[in-house]
Amino acid sequence: MLEFFSGFAPIQQAFMASLFSWAMTALGASAVFFTRKVKGRGLDTALGFAAGIMIAASFWSLLAPAIAMGSPGTLPNWFPPLTGFLLGGVVIWLADQILPHLHPAAPGKKPEGLETSWRGSTLLVLAVTIHNLPEGLALGVAFGAAAGDPSTATLAGALALTVGMGFQNIPEGAAVSLAMRAEGSSPMKGFQWGQFTGSVEVIGALLGASIVLQVQTILPYAMGFAAGTMIYVVVEDLIPEAMREGNSDLPAIGAMIGFAMMMVLDNAFV
């Protein structure tokens, strides 16, 4: 796989990686054709698994390489990724304040963001779509970084991130499609909107790769930014969703397994 990807330009690599991630979201969304509801314990464990992958990917694939890149001038090497990390969280927080949405873990509660006439499944899809964009951005930044500074960020690392993101998108796609089915949508409509939430990862990947390739000096900032957006999403969305049914041990176990898998992918095969 490494030899295959190395023959393409970074933008093309990011595009193919995001298509894979989108396809895995669609795979998860297809669960709606086989069941109306996944048992809470199973979905909670899967969401914990997704959270563990995103936490590990934020460090091993983004923050650690960004710190290793160093910093121009007299700034300490941790300053650019730290700045980007905090800015990433701020941007997602601002998006939450402005864009109308409803988190899967908050059914029946008042939607967040600006007032709107939209309700139910539309707001749910918007919430997951907003939070999938950072995942695509992280993929694009990883492939752009591998081309811009291969001494610290590698193509193998970007591919490991792609695989990890793909696995964690399966329960996310299922969560959306099954939530829509529970609201009365047809299986096909649930699938269509469930897989749609993964399509924004293509946009994020192309955007992330393009930016870091054009402006190499912002690379450690961009990697920190991508990590910050993902950590914010994990804490605000995935963990509360995983514990909505009152389970805590199974999501924690899932998170440990997801983190361990991503750590292995990012180190053993690089």
Order of alpha helices (4+ residues) and beta strands (2+ residues): alpha-alpha-alpha-alpha-alpha-alpha-alpha-alpha-alpha-alpha-alpha
